[in-house]
């Protein structure tokens, strides 16, 4: 998969999205899944950065 975002623009709305699929795969469904995941990217980053790295190492918590 290739995701291209313009510098300074949000990853949630990429300028280009290319997904390599098997011949019988549903491209529309795959693109919807990837865009849904990208829509939550900023929330994931916020949650990830909110956890103390030492605590994350000791407990495996996210």
N, C-alpha and C positions, 0 to 999 in steps of 0.2 A: 504494500500500500504506500502511496505517496501523497503527502499532504503539503500543500504550498500555501503559506499565508504571506501577505504583504507586510513588510517591516512596519511595526507600529499598529497594525490592525489586529483585532482579536482573532485568536485561533478558532473560536466557535463558529466563525463564518469564513472558511478558507477561500482563497482566490481560485484554487484548483484542488480537486480531490480525485485521485486515480486509485482504483482497487483492482488488483489482478485476481480473477476468479476462474474457476473451472468452467468448462463450456456450458454445463447445464445449471449453473448457479443463477439465482435471481438477483440481477444487478440492482434493481430498484430497492429491493429489501436490504441488500448489503449497504447501499449508500444511506438509507434511512437509519440503519443501526449505527453506522459510523458518525453521522451527523448528530444523533441522539447522544452518543458518548461524548463527542466534542462539546456539545451544549453544556455538559456538566464538568468540563475541564477546569474552569476557574474555581468551582466549589471544591474539587479534589485537591487543587493546589493549596487553597486556604486551609483545608482540613489537614493536609500533610504538613504544612509549615507551622500549624498550631501546636503540634506535638513536640515535646522536648526530645532532641535527638538522643540524649543519653538514656532517657526513660524508654524510648523506642528500642534502643539496643538491648537494654536489660530485660524488658518485658515482651518485646516483639509487638507492642501495641501500635496501632495506627489510629 
